[in-house]
Amino acid sequence: MKPLTSELICGNWATLLLATDSRGALDYSRQAEEIDVLIDSKPNGIYSNGTAGEFYSQSMDEFVRISEMLSSRCEAAGVSYQIGVSHPCAQESLARLQAVKHLKPGAVQVILPDWFPVNDEAALAFMERMAEEAGDIPLVLYNPPHAKKVIHPSKWQMIKKAVPSLMGVKVFDNNCSPEWYGLMNANKEGVSVFVPGHHLATGVLNGADGAYSNVACINPHAAQKWYDMMKTDMDSALELESRIQSFMKECIDPFIVEHGYPNHACDRFMDLVGGWADVGGRLRWPYASIPEENVIPVRKRAHDIIPEFV
């Protein structure tokens, strides 16, 4: 597909969850079915191999097969897509990019090397090398709050100047902080800024461009309707956002804060709650999955709080 500009990287982007069987092995048949459901939800785009896609757990063969599957289906349907080539090891991330750049996705997502934190010099060196390898394929920097190196908004333009093909960043908005959004708007020229999915209405209201959406893990159709609502009825979209955040605080956050489950366990669990795709409930070894006995009570609470999604 054509390279995506910062203006075209916007809206609600659905994440491709990794489809696994009862042993945690990849299930490519269910992976293909999930992609088809996501395409049918008519999102602004789909991205693979993010946190919910368990990018760190895939072999090269698995990574390439998933990327090719997403590419062929999205190209046929005319849906924008990005491929995550992220890996904690810089050399592996570069190898992943080399293995899939012939697919010509709209953009590739990268994380900074993540065993030891990089300084500004090393971060630029990494981004410059990835951009060189990507050629005319744009880069999106996935820089969540748990990254070893979190790039302050004041440094986005430093990277953009050195790496003109940087078209977007996925970042944390400090819990909808007005001060953060002020910094964002002062430093986002030529860079699409994506905020957490459950903050999307506030983000759009304050100048953000979209979300690589955790909310789409509950129901991608409802997540897209919510984003479309923001363009015509922001008051209603903000009211729904308030309820989404209440649901997350009551029903999802405790699994992280009190029980120590990782974020990607919650993404997979939200799919089970929404029931829109059969991707399985088991994370790949060695990570612990949220017990499926929790699905029904949480689904009932979702029906009470955010009936639009269940």
C-alpha positions as CSV (number, residue, x, y, z in Angstrom):
1,M,0.0,0.0,0.0
2,K,1.0,3.6,-0.3
3,P,3.2,5.0,2.5
4,L,1.1,6.7,5.2
5,T,1.7,10.3,6.0
6,S,1.2,11.8,9.5
7,E,-2.2,13.2,8.3
8,L,-3.3,9.7,7.3
9,I,-2.3,8.0,10.5
10,C,-5.3,8.9,12.5
11,G,-8.4,7.5,14.2
12,N,-9.1,4.1,15.7
13,W,-6.6,1.4,14.9
14,A,-7.4,-2.1,15.9
15,T,-4.7,-4.4,17.4
16,L,-4.2,-7.9,16.1
17,L,-4.2,-10.2,19.1
18,L,-2.1,-13.3,18.9
19,A,-4.3,-16.4,18.3
20,T,-3.2,-19.4,20.4
21,D,-4.5,-22.8,21.2
22,S,-4.9,-24.4,24.6
23,R,-1.1,-25.0,24.8
24,G,-0.2,-21.4,23.9
25,A,0.9,-22.4,20.3
26,L,0.0,-20.2,17.4
27,D,-3.3,-21.0,15.7
28,Y,-3.1,-19.6,12.2
29,S,-6.6,-20.5,11.2
30,R,-8.0,-18.5,14.1
31,Q,-5.5,-15.7,13.3
32,A,-6.9,-15.4,9.8
33,E,-10.5,-15.4,11.1
34,E,-9.6,-12.6,13.6
35,I,-8.1,-10.5,10.8
36,D,-11.4,-10.9,8.8
37,V,-13.5,-9.8,11.8
38,L,-11.2,-6.7,12.3
39,I,-11.5,-5.8,8.6
40,D,-15.3,-6.1,8.8
41,S,-15.3,-3.6,11.7
42,K,-14.1,-1.0,9.2
43,P,-11.4,0.5,11.4
44,N,-9.2,3.3,10.4
45,G,-6.4,0.7,10.3
46,I,-5.1,-2.5,11.8
47,Y,-1.6,-3.1,13.3
48,S,0.2,-6.3,14.1
49,N,2.9,-7.4,16.6
50,G,2.2,-4.8,19.3
51,T,1.9,-5.6,23.0
52,A,-1.3,-7.5,22.5
53,G,0.3,-9.4,19.6
54,E,3.0,-10.6,21.9
55,F,5.8,-9.5,19.5
56,Y,8.6,-10.5,21.9
57,S,7.5,-14.1,21.9
58,Q,7.5,-14.9,18.1
59,S,10.1,-16.7,16.2
60,M,11.1,-15.2,12.9
61,D,9.1,-17.7,10.9
62,E,6.0,-17.0,13.0
63,F,6.5,-13.2,12.7
64,V,6.8,-13.4,8.9
65,R,3.8,-15.6,8.5
66,I,1.5,-13.4,10.6
67,S,2.8,-10.3,8.8
68,E,2.1,-11.9,5.4
69,M,-1.3,-12.9,6.5
70,L,-2.2,-9.4,7.6
71,S,-0.8,-7.8,4.5
72,S,-2.6,-10.1,2.0
73,R,-5.9,-9.7,3.7
74,C,-5.7,-5.9,4.2
75,E,-4.4,-5.3,0.7
76,A,-7.3,-7.3,-0.7
77,A,-9.8,-5.4,1.4
78,G,-8.3,-1.9,0.9
79,V,-7.7,-1.5,4.7
80,S,-4.7,0.5,6.0
81,Y,-2.3,-1.6,8.0
82,Q,1.0,-1.3,9.9
83,I,3.4,-4.1,10.8
84,G,5.2,-3.9,14.2
85,V,8.8,-5.0,13.7
86,S,9.6,-4.3,17.4
87,H,12.0,-6.4,19.4
88,P,13.9,-5.6,22.6
89,C,17.1,-6.5,20.6
90,A,18.0,-3.9,18.0
91,Q,19.6,-6.5,15.7
92,E,16.4,-8.6,15.8
93,S,14.2,-5.6,15.1
94,L,16.3,-4.7,12.1
95,A,16.1,-8.4,10.9
96,R,12.4,-8.3,11.2
97,L,12.2,-5.1,9.1
98,Q,14.4,-6.7,6.5
99,A,12.2,-9.8,6.3
100,V,8.9,-7.9,5.7
101,K,9.7,-4.6,4.0
102,H,8.9,-6.1,0.7
103,L,5.3,-6.3,1.8
104,K,5.2,-2.4,1.7
105,P,2.9,-1.8,4.7
106,G,1.7,1.7,5.3
107,A,4.2,2.1,8.1
108,V,6.2,-0.1,10.5
109,Q,6.2,0.3,14.3
110,V,9.4,0.2,16.3
111,I,10.4,0.3,19.9
112,L,13.7,1.5,21.2
113,P,16.2,-1.2,22.3
114,D,14.9,-2.2,25.7
115,W,17.3,-4.2,27.9
116,F,19.5,-1.2,29.0
117,P,18.0,2.3,28.4
118,V,19.4,4.1,25.5
119,N,20.6,7.7,25.7
120,D,19.6,10.3,23.1
121,E,22.5,9.5,20.9
122,A,21.8,5.8,20.8
123,A,18.1,6.4,20.3
124,L,18.8,8.5,17.2
125,A,21.3,6.0,15.9
126,F,18.7,3.3,16.1
127,M,16.0,5.3,14.5
128,E,18.3,6.5,11.7
129,R,19.4,2.9,10.9
130,M,15.8,1.6,10.9
131,A,14.7,4.5,8.7
132,E,17.6,3.8,6.3
133,E,16.5,0.1,6.0
134,A,12.8,0.9,5.7
135,G,13.4,3.2,2.7
136,D,10.1,4.8,1.7
137,I,8.1,3.0,4.4
138,P,7.4,5.4,7.3
139,L,8.2,4.7,10.9
140,V,6.0,4.9,14.0
141,L,7.7,5.0,17.4
142,Y,5.9,2.9,20.0
143,N,7.0,4.5,23.2
144,P,4.8,3.4,26.1
145,P,5.4,4.5,29.8
146,H,7.0,1.2,30.7
147,A,9.7,1.6,28.0
148,K,13.3,1.9,29.5
149,K,13.6,5.1,27.5
150,V,10.6,7.4,27.4
151,I,11.0,10.2,24.9
152,H,9.7,13.5,26.2
153,P,7.5,15.4,23.8
154,S,10.1,18.2,23.6
155,K,12.4,15.8,21.8
156,W,10.0,14.6,19.1
157,Q,11.2,17.3,16.7
158,M,14.8,16.4,17.3
159,I,14.1,12.9,16.1
160,K,11.8,14.1,13.3
161,K,14.6,16.3,12.0
162,A,17.1,13.5,12.0
163,V,14.5,10.9,10.8
164,P,12.0,12.7,8.4
165,S,10.2,9.4,7.8
166,L,9.1,9.3,11.5
167,M,5.3,9.9,11.0
168,G,3.9,8.9,14.3
169,V,4.3,8.1,18.0
170,K,2.3,6.0,20.4
171,V,2.7,7.5,23.9
172,F,1.1,7.9,27.3
173,D,-0.7,11.2,28.0
174,N,-0.1,11.3,31.7
175,N,-3.7,10.4,32.5
176,C,-5.2,13.1,30.2
177,S,-3.0,15.8,31.7
178,P,-3.7,19.3,30.3
179,E,0.0,20.2,30.7
180,W,1.0,17.1,28.7
181,Y,-1.4,18.0,25.9
182,G,0.1,21.5,25.8
183,L,3.5,20.0,25.3
184,M,2.1,17.7,22.7
185,N,0.6,20.5,20.6
186,A,3.8,22.5,20.8
187,N,5.9,19.6,19.5
188,K,3.8,17.5,17.1
189,E,4.4,19.2,13.7
190,G,4.5,16.4,11.1
191,V,4.0,13.7,13.8
192,S,0.8,11.9,14.4
193,V,0.3,11.4,18.1
194,F,-1.6,8.3,19.4
195,V,-2.8,8.2,23.0
196,P,-4.2,5.3,25.1
197,G,-7.4,3.9,23.7
198,H,-9.5,4.6,26.7
199,H,-8.5,8.3,26.6
200,L,-9.3,8.7,22.9
201,A,-12.1,11.2,23.1
202,T,-10.2,13.5,25.5
203,G,-7.2,13.1,23.2
204,V,-9.0,14.0,20.1
205,L,-10.6,17.0,21.8
206,N,-7.1,18.2,22.8
207,G,-5.4,17.7,19.4
208,A,-4.3,14.1,19.5
209,D,-4.7,12.1,16.3
210,G,-5.9,8.6,17.4
211,A,-5.3,5.5,19.3
212,Y,-3.8,2.0,18.8
213,S,-6.8,0.9,20.8
214,N,-6.9,-1.3,23.8
215,V,-10.7,-0.6,23.8
216,A,-10.9,-2.3,20.4
217,C,-9.8,-5.5,22.2
218,I,-13.3,-5.5,23.9
219,N,-15.2,-4.9,20.7
220,P,-13.6,-3.5,17.5
221,H,-17.0,-2.6,16.0
222,A,-18.0,-0.6,19.0
223,A,-14.6,1.1,19.3
224,Q,-14.9,2.3,15.7
225,K,-18.5,3.6,16.3
226,W,-17.2,5.4,19.3
227,Y,-14.4,7.2,17.3
228,D,-17.0,8.1,14.6
229,M,-19.2,9.6,17.3
230,M,-16.3,11.9,18.3
231,K,-16.7,13.6,14.9
232,T,-20.4,14.4,15.3
233,D,-21.2,14.3,19.0
234,M,-18.2,14.9,21.2
235,D,-20.3,15.4,24.4
236,S,-21.7,11.9,24.0
237,A,-18.3,10.5,23.1
238,L,-16.8,12.0,26.3
239,E,-19.7,10.6,28.4
240,L,-19.0,7.1,27.0
241,E,-15.3,7.6,27.6
242,S,-16.1,8.3,31.3
243,R,-17.9,5.0,31.5
244,I,-15.1,3.1,29.6
245,Q,-12.6,4.5,32.2
246,S,-14.9,3.4,35.0
247,F,-15.1,-0.1,33.6
248,M,-11.3,-0.2,33.2
249,K,-10.7,1.0,36.7
250,E,-13.2,-1.4,38.3
251,C,-12.8,-4.5,36.2
252,I,-9.4,-4.5,34.5
253,D,-6.9,-2.4,36.5
254,P,-7.1,-4.7,39.6
255,F,-5.7,-7.6,37.5
256,I,-2.6,-5.5,37.0
257,V,-2.3,-3.6,40.2
258,E,-3.4,-6.3,42.7
259,H,-2.7,-9.5,40.9
260,G,0.4,-8.7,38.9
261,Y,-0.9,-9.7,35.4
262,P,0.9,-8.0,32.5
263,N,-0.9,-5.6,30.1
264,H,-1.2,-8.1,27.3
265,A,-3.0,-10.6,29.6
266,C,-5.6,-7.9,30.1
267,D,-5.9,-7.3,26.3
268,R,-6.5,-11.0,25.7
269,F,-8.9,-11.1,28.6
270,M,-10.9,-8.1,27.2
271,D,-11.3,-10.1,24.0
272,L,-12.8,-12.9,26.0
273,V,-15.2,-10.5,27.7
274,G,-16.3,-9.0,24.4
275,G,-16.5,-12.4,22.7
276,W,-15.9,-11.1,19.2
277,A,-13.0,-13.3,18.2
278,D,-11.9,-16.8,19.2
279,V,-8.2,-16.1,19.8
280,G,-7.9,-18.3,22.9
281,G,-7.3,-17.4,26.5
282,R,-3.7,-18.5,26.9
283,L,-0.7,-16.3,26.6
284,R,2.5,-17.8,25.4
285,W,4.9,-19.4,27.9
286,P,6.0,-18.3,30.5
287,Y,3.4,-15.5,31.0
288,A,0.3,-16.1,33.2
289,S,-3.1,-15.7,31.8
290,I,-6.1,-14.3,33.7
291,P,-8.3,-17.3,34.6
292,E,-11.3,-17.6,32.4
293,E,-13.6,-18.0,35.4
294,N,-13.4,-14.2,35.6
295,V,-14.9,-13.7,32.2
296,I,-18.6,-14.0,33.0
297,P,-18.7,-11.7,36.1
298,V,-16.7,-9.1,34.2
299,R,-18.9,-9.4,31.2
300,K,-21.9,-8.8,33.4
301,R,-20.3,-5.6,34.7
302,A,-19.4,-4.5,31.2
303,H,-23.0,-4.9,30.2
304,D,-24.0,-2.7,33.1
305,I,-21.3,0.0,32.5
306,I,-20.6,-0.1,28.8
307,P,-23.5,-2.0,27.1
308,E,-22.4,-0.5,23.7
309,F,-19.4,-2.9,23.8
310,V,-21.0,-6.3,24.9
